[in-house]
Amino acid sequence: MTQCVGIWPLGFCWDLGCGIWDLTCPVTLKPDAKNMPDTLEFEEPIAVLLKEIEALSLLPPTPEHQQSIQQLAARLASIRAEIYTRLTPWQRVLVARHPSRPTVLDYISRLFTDFTEISGDRRFADDHAMITGFARYKDEPVLIVGHHKGGGGDTKQKIYRNFGYAKPEGYRKGLRAMKLAEKFRRPVLAFVDTPAAYPGVESEERGIAEAIAFNLREMAALEVPVIVMVHGEGGSGGALGIAIGDRILMHEFAIYSVIPPEGCAAILWRDSNRKVEASEALKLTAPDLLGFGIIDEIVPEPTGGAHTNMDEAAALLDGPLERSLRELSALDEQTRLDLRYQKFRQMGNIGITNVE
């Protein structure tokens, strides 16, 4: 029996197949927390339907059961679409951090062939939070560099990848690979998904600030096309350390910011619980950043986020990536470098009037 508690202030009703869920009244359905699907805090209506579908799937596959599953799936798609058309900035942060969100290796396996990983920075160690390697895209050779948080909710994998917090050796490995790509005239494709650079003592001892700053300078002068894809969480200098490029693509529900909302709230108001307010103020969503000229294009995601259908998410990225690579490859080297320089010089000029 489902327990009725809580309030959903979204202002409309949904028929979940187990009665009407009225989100304007102070009564909602709350499924058993122990058996909740892998959903976010604002997706509780979706969780109920997923449990219904899962329960029906375990029954004998009769025509009646199949019809019920189809009806519930259609209702699920409708509710999910309604929720995701009105996400707040904080809810977008939660989607960007979803534990099952596709990683750089998920995109590599779906869009690229002949991937050969490059390991180590030739100075200290190999950083597993940063993936680099040569591959083929549409039968053309490219270099891939990207953060890796560890995917699929696998805790051991996340620890192995340091939750996407790259250390100095990770950024130096990335630049080493990019210099190889420049030598062999191969475009660089950077996948950004990190909360920040690793803030530990050992990271400071090995020069994290210098490693990121050096990457910024060297990437600005790379002679090959550079395309950056912010597909998850683009946090602080840790993201920017591999995000200097000719074209910046950003997934629909990704975020890109100088600081996480919790850190912003802790600094400004001495209260990290004001993270929702901070996420509004930071303007970290794709539509905000497109308006400011920080990114060049928003890559659409499947309804409900990239984690709901990785194959579709990869297919939706394929078109903008192929088009950007074709357009940049058609430019001569000096024109590409000039445009890249101007792109980053203009950032931050919105609202500023130059007086001579």
C-alpha positions in Angstrom: 0.0 0.0 0.0 1.4 3.4 -0.9 1.7 6.0 1.8 0.4 9.5 1.2 2.7 12.3 2.5 4.4 15.5 1.3 3.7 18.4 -1.0 4.4 18.9 -4.7 4.1 22.6 -5.6 4.1 22.2 -9.4 0.5 23.1 -10.0 -1.0 20.2 -12.0 -2.3 16.7 -11.8 -0.8 13.5 -13.2 -2.6 10.1 -13.7 0.1 7.6 -12.7 -2.0 4.5 -13.4 -2.5 4.0 -9.6 -4.8 6.9 -9.1 -4.5 10.6 -9.8 -1.5 12.4 -8.4 -2.6 15.9 -7.7 0.4 18.1 -7.3 -1.6 21.1 -6.1 -2.9 19.4 -3.0 -0.9 18.5 0.1 -1.1 14.8 -0.6 1.2 12.8 -2.8 2.2 9.2 -3.2 5.6 8.2 -1.7 7.0 4.8 -2.9 9.0 2.5 -0.7 12.4 4.2 -0.3 14.3 0.9 -0.2 13.0 0.0 -3.7 13.2 3.4 -5.3 14.5 3.4 -8.9 17.6 5.4 -9.7 15.8 8.7 -9.9 16.5 12.2 -8.6 14.7 14.0 -5.8 12.4 15.9 -8.2 11.5 12.8 -10.2 9.3 11.1 -7.6 6.3 10.8 -9.9 8.5 9.0 -12.4 9.8 6.7 -9.7 6.3 5.5 -9.0 5.6 4.6 -12.7 9.0 2.9 -13.0 8.1 0.7 -10.1 4.8 -0.1 -11.7 6.4 -1.1 -15.0 9.1 -3.1 -13.2 6.4 -5.0 -11.2 4.4 -5.8 -14.4 7.6 -6.9 -16.2 8.1 -9.6 -13.6 4.7 -11.1 -14.3 3.9 -13.6 -17.2 4.0 -11.8 -20.5 0.3 -11.8 -21.3 -1.3 -9.4 -23.8 -3.0 -7.6 -20.9 0.2 -7.1 -19.1 2.0 -5.9 -22.2 -0.8 -3.4 -22.9 -0.6 -2.1 -19.3 3.2 -1.7 -19.6 2.8 0.2 -22.9 0.2 2.5 -21.3 2.4 3.2 -18.3 5.4 3.8 -20.6 3.5 6.3 -22.6 2.4 8.1 -19.4 5.9 8.0 -18.1 7.2 9.7 -21.2 4.6 12.4 -21.0 5.3 13.1 -17.3 9.1 13.1 -17.8 8.8 15.5 -20.7 6.6 17.8 -18.6 9.1 17.8 -15.7 12.1 18.4 -17.9 10.7 21.4 -19.7 10.6 23.3 -16.4 13.8 22.4 -14.6 15.3 25.0 -12.3 19.0 25.6 -12.3 19.5 23.5 -9.2 17.6 20.6 -10.8 19.9 20.9 -13.8 22.8 20.6 -11.4 21.4 17.3 -10.1 20.9 16.0 -13.6 24.4 16.9 -14.6 25.7 15.0 -11.5 23.5 11.9 -12.1 25.6 8.8 -11.2 24.6 7.1 -14.4 25.3 10.0 -16.7 27.3 8.9 -19.8 31.1 9.2 -19.4 33.7 9.9 -22.0 34.2 6.2 -22.5 30.5 5.7 -23.1 30.7 8.3 -26.0 34.0 6.8 -27.3 32.4 3.3 -27.5 29.4 4.7 -29.5 30.9 7.3 -31.8 34.6 6.3 -32.3 36.6 3.3 -33.5 40.1 2.1 -33.0 40.6 3.9 -29.7 44.1 3.6 -28.4 44.6 5.1 -24.9 47.7 7.2 -24.0 48.8 6.9 -20.4 51.1 8.9 -18.1 52.5 12.5 -18.2 56.2 11.3 -18.5 56.9 13.3 -15.3 55.2 11.7 -12.3 52.3 9.2 -12.9 49.2 8.3 -14.8 46.0 10.0 -13.7 43.0 7.8 -14.1 40.6 10.8 -13.8 41.8 11.9 -17.2 41.4 9.8 -20.4 43.5 10.5 -23.5 44.0 8.5 -26.7 43.9 8.5 -30.4 40.8 7.2 -32.2 39.0 7.4 -35.6 35.8 9.5 -36.1 34.0 9.0 -39.4 37.2 7.2 -40.4 39.3 10.3 -39.7 42.0 10.3 -37.1 41.4 12.4 -34.0 42.7 12.8 -30.4 40.3 12.4 -27.5 40.9 13.9 -24.0 38.4 14.0 -21.3 37.6 13.7 -17.6 36.2 10.5 -16.2 34.2 10.4 -13.0 33.6 6.6 -13.1 30.2 5.6 -14.4 27.2 3.5 -13.7 27.1 4.0 -10.0 30.1 1.7 -9.5 31.8 2.9 -6.3 35.0 1.1 -6.9 35.2 2.6 -10.4 34.5 6.1 -9.0 37.3 5.7 -6.5 39.7 4.5 -9.2 38.8 7.6 -11.3 39.0 9.8 -8.2 35.4 11.0 -8.9 36.7 13.0 -11.8 39.0 15.2 -9.8 42.1 15.4 -12.0 45.5 16.0 -10.5 48.4 17.9 -12.1 49.7 14.8 -13.9 46.2 14.5 -15.5 46.4 17.9 -17.1 50.0 17.3 -18.1 49.1 14.0 -19.6 46.3 15.7 -21.5 48.6 18.4 -22.9 51.3 15.8 -23.8 48.6 14.0 -25.9 47.4 17.2 -27.5 51.0 18.1 -28.5 51.2 14.7 -30.2 48.0 15.5 -32.0 49.4 18.8 -33.2 52.5 17.1 -34.4 50.5 14.6 -36.5 47.8 17.1 -37.5 44.9 15.5 -35.8 41.9 17.5 -34.4 41.5 17.5 -30.6 38.1 16.6 -29.1 37.8 17.4 -25.4 35.1 16.0 -23.1 34.5 18.0 -19.9 32.9 16.4 -16.9 34.5 17.3 -13.5 33.5 18.9 -10.3 36.9 20.7 -10.1 40.6 20.0 -10.1 41.7 17.8 -7.2 42.2 20.2 -4.2 44.4 17.9 -2.0 47.8 18.7 -0.6 49.6 16.5 -3.0 47.9 18.3 -5.9 49.2 21.6 -4.6 52.7 20.1 -4.0 52.9 19.1 -7.7 51.7 22.4 -9.0 48.0 22.1 -10.0 47.7 25.9 -10.7 50.7 25.9 -12.9 49.5 22.8 -14.8 46.1 24.3 -15.6 47.6 27.7 -16.5 50.1 26.1 -18.8 47.3 24.2 -20.5 45.3 27.3 -21.1 48.3 29.0 -22.8 49.3 26.0 -24.9 45.7 25.1 -25.9 45.1 28.7 -27.1 48.0 28.2 -29.6 47.3 24.6 -30.8 47.5 24.6 -34.6 44.8 21.9 -35.0 41.0 22.3 -34.6 39.9 21.9 -31.0 36.3 21.1 -30.1 35.2 21.1 -26.5 32.1 19.3 -25.3 30.8 20.0 -21.8 28.6 16.9 -21.3 28.3 16.8 -17.6 29.6 19.0 -14.8 32.0 21.7 -15.9 33.5 22.8 -12.6 36.0 25.7 -12.1 39.5 25.6 -13.5 39.4 21.9 -13.5 37.1 22.1 -16.4 38.8 25.0 -18.1 42.1 23.1 -18.0 41.0 21.2 -21.1 38.3 23.6 -22.4 40.2 26.1 -24.6 38.9 25.5 -28.1 37.5 26.8 -31.3 34.0 25.5 -30.7 32.4 24.9 -27.3 29.4 22.6 -27.3 27.3 22.0 -24.2 24.7 19.4 -23.5 21.2 20.6 -22.7 21.3 19.6 -19.0 25.0 20.1 -18.3 26.4 22.9 -16.1 29.5 25.1 -16.5 30.6 27.4 -13.8 33.5 29.0 -12.0 32.5 27.2 -8.7 30.0 24.6 -7.5 26.8 26.1 -6.0 27.6 24.7 -2.6 31.0 26.4 -2.6 29.5 29.7 -3.8 26.9 29.7 -1.1 29.6 28.9 1.6 31.8 31.8 0.5 29.1 34.4 -0.1 26.7 33.6 2.7 28.7 31.3 5.0 25.8 28.8 4.4 26.2 25.9 1.9 22.5 25.2 2.3 21.7 28.2 0.1 23.0 26.2 -2.9 19.7 26.5 -4.7 19.9 30.3 -4.5 23.6 30.2 -5.6 22.8 28.0 -8.6 20.3 30.7 -9.8 22.9 33.5 -9.3 25.8 31.6 -11.0 24.0 31.4 -14.4 25.5 28.0 -15.0 22.9 26.5 -17.4 23.4 26.0 -21.1 20.8 28.6 -22.1 22.4 31.2 -19.8 25.9 30.5 -21.2 24.8 30.6 -24.8 23.3 34.0 -24.2 26.6 35.2 -22.7 28.6 33.9 -25.6 30.5 31.4 -23.4 29.4 28.4 -25.4 28.6 28.1 -29.1 25.8 25.5 -29.3 23.5 23.5 -27.1 23.4 19.8 -27.8 19.9 18.4 -27.1 19.5 15.4 -24.8 17.0 12.6 -24.7 13.9 13.4 -22.7 14.8 12.9 -19.0 18.6 13.4 -19.6 21.4 11.6 -21.3 21.5 8.9 -18.6 18.0 7.6 -19.7 19.3 6.6 -23.2 23.0 6.7 -23.9 22.6 5.6 -27.5 20.3 8.4 -28.3 22.5 10.9 -26.4 25.4 9.9 -28.5 23.4 10.1 -31.7 22.3 13.7 -30.7 25.9 14.7 -30.2 27.1 13.1 -33.4 25.5 15.7 -35.7 26.8 18.9 -34.0 30.2 17.3 -33.6 30.6 16.3 -37.2 29.4 19.7 -38.4 31.7 21.6 -36.1 34.7 19.5 -37.1 33.9 19.9 -40.8 33.5 23.7 -40.5 36.7 24.1 -38.5 38.8 21.9 -40.8 37.8 24.1 -43.7 39.5 27.1 -42.1 43.2 27.8 -42.6 45.4 27.6 -39.5 45.9 31.3 -38.9 42.2 32.2 -39.3 41.3 29.5 -36.8 43.9 30.8 -34.3 42.7 34.4 -34.7 39.1 33.4 -34.2 40.0 31.3 -31.1 41.9 34.3 -29.6 39.0 36.7 -30.3 36.5 34.2 -28.9 38.1 34.1 -25.4 39.1 37.8 -25.4 35.4 38.8 -25.8 34.2 36.7 -22.9 33.1 38.8 -20.0 32.5 42.0 -22.1 28.7 41.8 -21.8 27.4 44.9 -20.0 30.8 46.6 -20.2 31.1 49.9 -22.1 34.6 50.8 -23.3 35.4 54.5 -22.9 38.3 55.9 -24.9 
